[in-house]
Amino acid sequence: MSILGNIDLIKKKIPSRVKLVAVSKFHGETAVREAYDAGQRMFGESRVQEIEQKRNLLPADIEWHFIGHLQTNKVKAIVPYIQTIHSVDSRKLLQEIEKQASNAQKQVCCLLEIHIAQENSKYGFSFDSCRRLLNSEQCKELKFAYIGGVMGMATNTEDQDVIREEFRRLKKFFDEIKAEYYPQDNRFSEISMGMSDDYIIAVEEGSTLIRVGSSIFGHREY
């Protein structure tokens, strides 16, 4: 099936409240343009160089999302291009995003990555460390890097019950911190969970943003 057909199929499976981020990392300009021509506007990348190259070649109204593990020394390079960072996994990183966003006089949506999987290799805050961050003066003083929600990746397993329970826990945590810290802030609204293999479960458990790559573009080009 074509990229257009793949996007149409995914959009038929998800409610209108759920936004689709097409994960275009490792796919070239032609593939991204094909998705763009199919009406897709949100694209996810995980490497600074790829964003810089593609942004110069593709339409200016594309909304770029950074979805990979982000090192603090790369923040300055991506802030001019990025609307949302899905993978804010430390205080230090959040502080650097605030600094660079302030320098650029730009609002950047930051999603707090929460460690919900059974694999230690995945990044993210624990529920408790996230609460400590949200209680900190550092978080209360943010002006340019605003907290827009949470992100989580489920365990890489065939057991759908495990995946569903992990997504359910993240949704419950989102509801908790929304009520406690952001009850009047409409910007705190996103739950980024679900990829090609598990986005249906994620949507059923409350995801508002799904990150889909191979189900749109096929296997990586490079």
N, C-alpha and C positions, 0 to 999 in steps of 0.2 A: 504494500500500500504506500501511497505517496505521503510526504510530510503533511500536506493539506488534509488528506484523508485521515491520517493519524490524529491530528489536532481535532478535527471534527468528531472523531470517535470518542476521544477523551472528554470533550466538552458535552457530549450527549450523556456521559456517565456521571457528570458532577452537577450539583445545583448551581444556580447563577451566583449564589453568595460566595462560592469558592473561586479563588483566582489561580490561574495556571502560570507558573514560571517555567518556561522552556529552558532546560539545562543545555546550553549550547557549547559548553566547554569541550574542547577537542574536535569541534566541528567548524568547518570553514565558512567564509562569507556567503558562499552560494546557498548552503543549507539554511543559514540564518535568514537570508533574504527570502527564501522560499516560505519559511514560517511567517515572516513579516507580511509577505503578500497574502498569506492565508488569514491575516488579521491579528496575529500574535504580536504583542508589544512588550511583554515582560520576558527578559532573558537572564539566565543565571550563569555566572562564570566563576572560576576559582583561581585564576592566575592573572596577575596584573598585566603582563605583556599581552595576553590575548584580548583583554578589554581595550587596551590602548590601540591595538591594531584594528580590531573590529569597529570600534567607535568611529575611527577616521574613515572607514569605508562604507558605513551603513547609515540609514536615516537617523536624523537627530532626535526624533521623538521616541526612540527605543528607551525603555526604562531598564537600566542595568541593575542586577542584584548580585551581590557577592555572596557565594554560598559555601566556599571552602574554608579551611582553617587559615586564619589571617594572622600574620606576624606583625608586630607593632611597627617594624621598620618599613613595611609596605603600605601603611595606612595613608601616608602623605600622597603617594602616587595614585591611589584609587579614589580618594575622596572627591576629586573634581568630576568623576564620571558616574558615581554610584548613588542610587536613590535609597537602597536598603542593604544592610549587612545582616545576613541571617545567622552569623556564627560568632557572636560576641561571647567569649568564653572566659574572660578574666577582667578584673578591675583595671589592670594595667592597660589592656586593649581598649576598654571603654574610655579611659582617661585620654589615651592618644587620639582616639576618634574625635572626642570633644575638642581637643586642642587643634587638630587639623581642620575640622569642620568650622571652628571659630575663625581660624586664619582665612578660610575660604568664604566665610560669611554664608554658610550653606547649612540647611537642615538635613540631617542624615538619620533615617529610621534605623534603629538598632534592635535586633531581636536577640534576646538572651538565650544562648544555647544551654539547654538543660540535659544533663546526662541521665537518660532513662533506660539505656540498653544494658544488657548483662556483660557486654564486652568492655574491658578496661581500656582498649585502644581508642575508644571514642572520647572526644573532648566534651567539656561542658561543666556548668555549675551543678552541684548537688542542690536539692531543694533548700537545705539549710543555708548553704553558702550564698544562694541567690537571695534568700530573705535578708541575710546580713548585708548584702550589697544594697538592697532596696531600702534598708534602714539607715544607710550611711549618709553622711553629709555630702560626700562626693556625688552620689546619685541625685540628691535633692537640688544640687547646684547646676545640673546639666542645662545648657541653654541651646546647644546646636545638635548634639547627639542625643536625640530623644528615644526613650524606651517605647517601642511600638508593639511589643508582644514577646512571644517565646518561640523557640525552635527546638525540635528534638528528632533524633534518629532512632528507630527501633532496632532491636537485636536482629542480626542477619540469620534468620531461622525460617524453616518451613512451617513452624508451629504458629498458626494464625491466632491462636488464643493468647500466646505470649505477646505477639505484636499488638493485638487489640488491647490487652491490659496495660501495656506501656503507653500507648496513645491515650488511653482513658485516664491514666494517672497524670499525664501532662495537661490534659484538658481540665481536670479537677484542680491542678495547681494554678493554671491560668486563671480560672474562676476565683480562686482564693486571693491571688495577688491583685487581680482586677478590683475586687471588692474592698480590699484593705488599703491599697496604695493608689489606685487610679479610678475611683468610682465616677469622677466627673470628667475624665480625660478620654475623649473619643479617639485619640490617636493610639491609645493602648488597646489594640483590637485584633492583632494577628496571632494565629497559631500556625506556624509553619511546620507541617508534618505530613509525610507521605511522599514516596517516590514511585518509580515505575512499577515496582513489584507489590507495593502495599498501599497505594494512594486511595483505593476504594475503601479499605478498612479505616484509613485516616480520616476520610471525609465522613464516614459513618460515626466516627468518634469526635467530630467537631472541628476538623482542620479548616482553616480559611485560606491557606496557601499551600499548594502542592508543587513539588519540584520534580519535574518529569523530563528525562533525557532520552534514554534508549527507546522508549515507547513512541517517541516523536521522530528522532533522528536515526534510529538504528545504532549499530555499534560505532565506536569512536573512529574518526577519520585519521587522526594522527596522535 
